[in-house]
């Protein structure tokens, strides 16, 4: 009788990155943030629980609202991509309505929780990320601390829009450097100015007149 093959209950960070379609560095960040369950060997190597990898694969996060980007040929300009992370459904709809009217007609992705946002961002960062801080489960503070170490976010501009004042943010440990903090109600005039500046700095599709 041939031996029965037993599947390992764990995998290396490189194996996990291949299964999830993200970089090894992103897998390590997801382990640190609790998205993946893992432990370290005596030699200091991470071993990731296979069932936590499969759980992430089956979650297949989808944005609640998205404006589909036009197809673009290789080496051609693309649309500015803006992602919004906000747990309030009414505010997400408000973002979608207002951002769709911006002069550069950006691609807009809206997500209602930090965990789904981290999974999507691990596969590539947007040009502009707009995030809330007070969210159930993983909050915006934890999400942004993870993202500040992610190589995929190196070219992403991050803006926080929150009802918390500077003192309340400081009490909760502050935010990574380089993040602009705006107060609610949502200051759309300032946000569109930031988007316009990004378009001036990069190579993006402009609307046909």
ABEGO torsion letter per residue (X at the ends): XBBBBBBBABBBAAAAAAAAGBBAAAAAAAAAAGABBBBBBAAGBBBBBAAAAAAAAAAGBBBABBBBBBBBBBGBBBBBBBBBBBABAAAAAAAAAAAAABAAGBBBBBBABAAAAAAAAAAEBBABBBBBABBBEBBAAAAAAAAAABAAAAABBBBBBBABBAAAAAAAGEBBBGBBBBBOBBBAAAAAAAAAAAAAABBBBBBBX
